[in-house]
């Protein structure tokens, strides 16, 4: 042993892998052999899993430092609570190791899995690595071991893997599980029941696998839904494997991402065919091999005003889980492409046909996401789907609507808080209702001094409505009433301006624009950075 105190010793953080000693790396074995001191953590019972993994490499002349946790899940009367008690323990343990390092001894701290992946070693590392020469030796993690023992891919292509501690609050677990592609939840044990509920609430329970003591004696694997909570130890994980493997039975993927016969027909033609030949024939034209489930479902997903940053976790998860994406081509293009997933883009004037197409796919056992910009319940696809779904033949097809950030909310946030008091939402499109109805509603809302969110203000075929709406509103509002003109909020061509009502230019308004017209109480202020902010007070004057 090196007893030379003229130079400090070296610190090793040694990853031992998931449990099977044969999965230790050559470098891990070398570091233990070179060490004077072998340290390892244990609970108060004194048994150390780390030591048991490395036992055959620990010599009689090794100095062993057993770092015994003062508590694991118990309560404590420590003034700093549970965290305070552990911090004191880590300080004391690192001080013990520092004595050896100062004496010139090499110290190897053993760690199950990888030293810097939820490992006890990292607490020593943070306290010692800046003071002594240090090397961290990576190890096979329990995540990799679990996937290997299940024999299922974790992630493929552009899929995202999320690793979560089971100790997170249930709501947080649910949101993160819903939003990701693949996941591993660590530290089950007492958290198992909560984790199971989160998997069920996020719609992922059927996919979930369970791995206990991977590569160790007593290893157990299976479907998580079949596991009894009282049998689950701390050293177990929940795994959501790759979804790409789960849908690989759908058929060969064409270069365009279509599956089987879709490549021949084309998704736009398929949806358009609903009107020409009926939904059954159209769906048959794209129906290769149906998924192996009794029935599918239709989820109407609000994608928000722009790209992925505006998606809720629930919507992100629904899009990832879908077999088919159906919608207006502009909105379909916002959804990341996934191997094995069919995409059916179509024109923005075939809402009913699109809805029936989606419901027919669901009747064949497919999970269908109908995408809609903003919130699907505001001048969007939720109504179209529910209207068609009310027909008797679709009565047993599950339909869910997932909310999204509305165009009005997004534009208001960019401008400040113009919707801070009562407001009305009106579409200026006269494609589905006569202009006389729109005019009457504009008069009513304006005379009630409501802030107005005006959707669908203009298009290539509708060029006069904005000017007429401005004329009607000026009968009730002052010429200098603030109007937020917001175009492509969240997109690459975003432009948000504030103009006076009397100066509102119809030529600058199109279908990608939303107008927020202030009330008599709406204010504008120019802040120190020169930005003009719009807000409507929460209080309204009496009388």
Residue pairs with C-beta under 8 A, 6 or more apart in sequence:
1 36
1 61
1 63
1 105
2 9
2 36
2 104
2 105
2 106
3 103
3 104
3 105
4 104
5 102
5 103
5 104
6 104
7 104
8 101
8 102
8 104
8 131
8 132
8 133
9 36
9 37
9 100
9 101
9 102
9 103
9 104
9 105
9 106
9 107
9 132
10 101
10 106
10 107
10 132
10 133
10 134
10 135
11 97
11 101
11 106
11 107
11 109
11 124
11 125
11 128
11 129
11 132
11 133
11 134
11 135
12 31
12 34
12 35
12 106
12 107
12 108
12 109
12 134
12 135
12 136
12 137
13 109
13 111
13 115
13 116
13 119
13 121
13 122
13 124
13 125
13 134
13 135
13 136
13 137
14 28
14 31
14 32
14 54
14 108
14 109
14 110
14 111
14 115
14 121
14 137
14 139
15 25
15 28
15 111
15 113
15 114
15 115
15 119
15 136
15 137
15 138
15 139
15 140
16 24
16 28
16 50
16 53
16 54
16 110
16 111
16 112
16 113
16 139
17 23
17 24
17 25
17 28
17 53
17 112
17 113
17 139
17 140
17 145
17 215
18 112
18 113
18 139
18 140
18 141
18 142
18 144
18 145
18 214
18 215
18 216
19 49
19 53
19 112
19 145
19 213
19 214
19 215
19 216
20 53
20 215
20 216
21 53
21 54
21 55
21 56
23 140
23 145
23 215
24 53
24 54
24 57
24 139
25 137
25 138
25 139
25 140
27 137
28 54
28 137
28 139
29 57
31 108
31 135
31 137
32 38
32 54
32 57
32 58
32 108
32 110
33 57
34 106
34 108
35 62
35 106
35 107
35 108
36 62
36 63
36 100
36 105
36 106
36 107
37 62
37 63
37 64
37 65
37 97
37 100
37 105
37 106
37 107
37 108
38 51
38 54
38 58
38 62
38 63
38 64
38 65
38 107
38 108
38 110
39 64
39 65
39 66
39 67
39 97
39 107
39 108
39 109
39 110
39 124
40 48
40 50
40 51
40 54
40 64
40 65
40 66
40 67
40 109
40 110
41 48
41 50
41 67
41 68
41 69
41 120
42 48
42 51
42 66
42 67
42 68
42 69
43 68
43 69
43 72
44 68
44 69
44 70
44 71
44 72
46 66
46 68
48 66
48 110
49 112
49 235
50 110
50 111
50 112
51 58
51 64
51 110
53 110
53 112
54 110
58 64
63 100
63 105
65 96
65 97
65 100
65 107
67 93
67 96
67 120
69 86
69 89
70 76
70 85
70 86
70 89
71 82
71 85
71 86
73 190
75 82
76 82
76 85
78 84
78 85
78 88
80 87
80 88
90 123
90 124
90 127
91 127
93 123
93 124
94 123
94 124
94 127
94 128
97 107
97 109
97 124
97 128
98 128
98 131
98 132
100 107
101 107
101 128
101 131
101 132
109 115
109 121
109 124
110 121
111 119
111 120
111 121
111 139
112 119
112 139
112 142
113 119
113 139
113 140
113 141
113 142
114 138
114 139
114 140
114 141
115 121
115 122
115 125
115 136
115 137
115 138
115 139
116 122
116 125
116 136
116 138
117 141
118 165
118 186
118 187
125 134
125 136
128 134
142 186
142 214
142 235
142 237
143 154
143 163
143 184
143 186
143 237
145 211
145 214
145 215
146 184
146 209
146 211
146 214
146 237
146 239
147 153
147 154
147 239
147 241
148 214
149 211
149 214
149 215
149 219
149 221
150 209
150 211
150 221
150 239
150 241
152 209
152 239
152 241
152 242
152 245
153 241
153 242
153 244
153 245
154 161
154 182
154 184
154 239
154 241
154 242
155 161
155 181
155 182
155 242
156 242
156 244
156 245
156 339
157 244
157 338
157 339
158 336
158 338
159 181
159 182
159 242
159 243
159 244
159 338
160 180
160 181
160 182
161 180
161 181
161 182
161 183
161 184
162 176
162 177
162 179
162 180
162 182
162 183
162 184
163 183
163 184
163 186
164 173
164 176
164 177
164 183
164 184
164 185
164 186
165 185
165 186
165 187
166 173
166 185
166 186
166 187
166 188
166 189
166 191
166 192
166 194
166 195
166 238
167 187
167 191
168 176
170 194
170 197
170 198
170 201
173 185
173 194
173 195
173 198
174 197
174 198
174 201
174 202
175 202
175 313
175 314
176 183
176 313
177 183
177 185
177 198
177 199
177 202
177 204
177 240
177 317
178 202
178 203
178 204
178 313
178 314
178 316
178 317
178 318
179 311
179 313
179 314
179 316
179 317
180 240
180 316
180 317
180 320
181 242
181 243
181 320
182 240
182 241
182 242
182 243
183 204
183 238
183 239
183 240
184 237
184 238
184 239
184 240
185 195
185 237
185 238
185 239
186 237
187 234
188 195
188 232
188 233
188 234
188 236
188 237
188 238
189 232
189 233
189 234
189 236
190 234
192 227
192 229
192 232
192 236
193 229
195 238
196 205
196 224
196 225
196 229
199 205
199 208
199 224
199 238
199 240
202 314
202 317
203 317
203 318
203 321
204 240
204 317
205 224
205 225
206 225
207 240
207 241
207 243
207 246
208 223
208 224
208 225
208 238
208 239
208 240
209 221
209 222
209 223
209 224
209 238
209 239
209 240
209 241
210 220
210 221
210 222
210 223
210 224
210 226
210 227
210 236
210 237
210 238
210 239
211 219
211 220
211 221
211 236
211 237
211 239
212 218
212 219
212 220
212 221
212 232
212 233
212 235
212 236
213 219
213 220
213 233
213 235
213 236
214 237
216 235
224 238
243 320
243 321
243 338
244 338
244 339
244 340
247 291
247 323
247 340
247 341
248 340
249 289
249 291
249 292
250 259
250 260
250 288
250 289
250 291
250 323
250 340
250 342
251 259
251 260
251 288
251 289
252 259
252 260
253 259
253 339
253 340
254 262
254 263
256 263
257 337
257 339
257 341
257 342
257 343
258 266
258 267
258 342
258 343
259 288
259 340
259 342
260 288
260 289
261 285
261 286
261 287
261 288
262 270
262 286
262 288
262 342
265 273
265 285
265 286
267 286
267 342
267 343
267 344
267 345
267 346
268 329
268 344
268 345
268 346
268 347
270 282
270 283
270 285
270 286
270 344
270 357
271 282
271 326
271 344
271 345
271 346
271 350
271 353
271 354
271 357
272 346
272 347
272 350
272 353
273 281
273 282
273 285
274 282
274 350
274 353
274 354
274 356
274 357
274 360
275 350
275 353
276 282
279 353
279 356
279 357
279 359
279 360
280 360
282 357
282 360
283 357
283 360
283 361
283 364
286 342
286 344
287 361
287 364
290 364
290 365
290 366
291 323
291 365
291 366
291 367
292 365
293 365
294 365
295 362
295 363
295 365
295 396
295 397
295 398
296 323
296 361
296 362
296 363
296 364
296 365
296 366
296 367
296 368
296 397
297 362
297 367
297 368
297 397
297 398
297 399
297 400
298 358
298 359
298 362
298 368
298 370
298 385
298 389
298 397
298 398
298 399
298 400
299 318
299 322
299 367
299 368
299 369
299 370
299 399
299 400
299 401
299 402
300 369
300 370
300 372
300 376
300 381
300 382
300 385
300 399
300 400
300 401
300 402
301 315
301 318
301 319
301 369
301 370
301 371
301 372
301 376
301 402
301 404
302 312
302 315
302 372
302 373
302 374
302 375
302 376
302 377
302 380
302 402
302 403
302 404
302 405
303 310
303 311
303 315
303 331
303 334
303 335
303 371
303 372
303 373
303 374
303 404
304 310
304 311
304 312
304 373
304 374
304 404
304 405
304 410
304 490
305 373
305 374
305 405
305 406
305 407
305 410
305 411
305 489
305 490
305 491
306 334
306 410
306 488
306 489
306 490
306 491
307 334
307 490
307 491
308 316
308 334
308 336
309 490
310 404
310 405
310 410
310 490
311 319
311 404
312 402
312 403
312 404
312 405
314 402
315 402
315 404
318 369
318 400
318 402
319 325
319 335
319 336
319 369
319 371
320 338
321 367
321 369
322 341
322 367
322 368
322 369
323 340
323 341
323 342
323 361
323 366
323 367
323 368
324 341
324 342
324 343
324 344
324 358
324 361
324 366
324 367
324 368
324 369
325 332
325 335
325 341
325 342
325 343
325 344
325 368
325 369
325 371
326 332
326 344
326 346
326 354
326 357
326 358
326 361
326 368
326 369
326 370
326 371
327 344
327 345
327 346
327 354
327 370
327 371
327 372
327 381
328 345
328 346
328 347
328 348
328 354
328 371
328 372
328 373
329 345
329 346
329 347
330 348
330 373
331 371
331 372
331 373
332 343
332 344
332 345
332 371
333 345
334 371
335 343
335 369
335 371
337 343
344 357
346 353
346 354
351 381
351 384
352 384
352 387
352 388
354 370
354 381
354 384
355 370
355 381
355 384
355 385
355 387
355 388
355 389
356 388
358 368
358 370
358 385
359 368
359 385
359 388
359 389
359 394
359 397
361 368
362 368
362 397
362 398
363 393
363 394
363 397
370 376
370 381
370 385
371 381
372 380
372 381
372 382
372 404
373 380
373 404
373 407
374 380
374 404
374 405
374 406
374 407
374 410
375 403
375 404
375 405
375 406
376 382
376 401
376 402
376 403
376 404
377 383
377 401
377 403
378 406
378 407
378 408
378 425
378 455
379 427
379 429
379 455
379 456
382 401
385 399
386 399
386 401
388 394
389 395
389 397
389 399
407 455
407 486
407 489
407 514
408 419
408 423
408 425
408 453
408 455
408 514
408 516
409 419
410 486
410 489
410 490
411 453
411 484
411 486
411 489
411 496
411 514
411 516
412 418
412 419
412 453
412 484
412 516
414 486
414 489
414 494
414 496
415 484
415 486
415 496
415 498
415 516
415 533
415 534
416 533
416 534
416 535
417 534
417 535
417 536
418 451
418 482
418 484
418 516
418 518
418 522
418 534
418 535
418 536
419 451
419 453
419 516
419 536
420 535
420 536
420 537
420 538
421 451
421 519
421 521
421 536
421 537
421 538
421 540
422 450
422 451
423 450
423 451
423 452
423 453
423 536
424 441
424 445
424 448
424 450
424 451
424 452
424 453
425 452
425 453
425 455
426 438
426 441
426 442
426 445
426 452
426 453
426 454
426 455
427 438
427 454
427 455
427 456
428 438
428 454
428 455
428 456
428 457
428 458
428 462
428 465
428 466
428 469
429 455
429 456
429 459
429 462
429 465
430 438
430 462
430 465
431 462
435 465
435 468
438 465
438 469
439 468
439 472
442 452
442 469
442 472
442 473
443 472
443 475
443 476
445 452
446 452
446 472
446 473
446 475
446 476
446 477
447 476
449 476
449 519
449 520
449 521
450 519
451 516
451 517
451 518
451 519
451 522
451 536
452 473
452 515
452 516
452 517
453 514
453 515
453 516
454 469
454 514
454 515
454 516
454 517
455 514
456 511
457 465
457 466
457 469
457 509
457 510
457 511
457 513
457 514
457 515
458 465
458 466
458 506
458 509
458 510
458 511
458 513
459 510
459 511
460 510
463 506
464 506
466 504
466 506
466 509
466 515
467 506
470 501
470 502
470 504
470 506
473 481
473 501
473 517
474 501
474 502
477 501
477 517
477 518
477 519
477 520
478 501
478 520
479 500
479 501
479 502
480 500
480 501
480 502
481 500
481 501
481 517
481 518
481 519
481 520
481 522
482 498
482 499
482 500
482 501
482 518
482 522
482 523
482 524
482 534
483 498
483 499
483 500
483 501
483 504
483 515
483 516
483 517
483 518
484 496
484 497
484 498
484 515
484 516
484 534
485 495
485 496
485 497
485 498
485 499
485 504
485 508
485 509
485 513
485 515
486 494
486 495
486 496
486 497
486 513
486 514
486 515
486 516
487 493
487 494
487 495
487 496
487 510
487 512
487 513
488 494
488 495
488 512
489 496
489 514
491 512
493 512
498 524
498 532
498 534
499 505
501 517
504 515
509 515
516 534
518 534
518 536
519 536
521 536
521 537
521 540
521 541
522 534
522 535
522 536
523 534
523 535
523 536
523 537
524 532
524 533
524 534
525 532
525 533
525 535
526 532
526 533
527 533
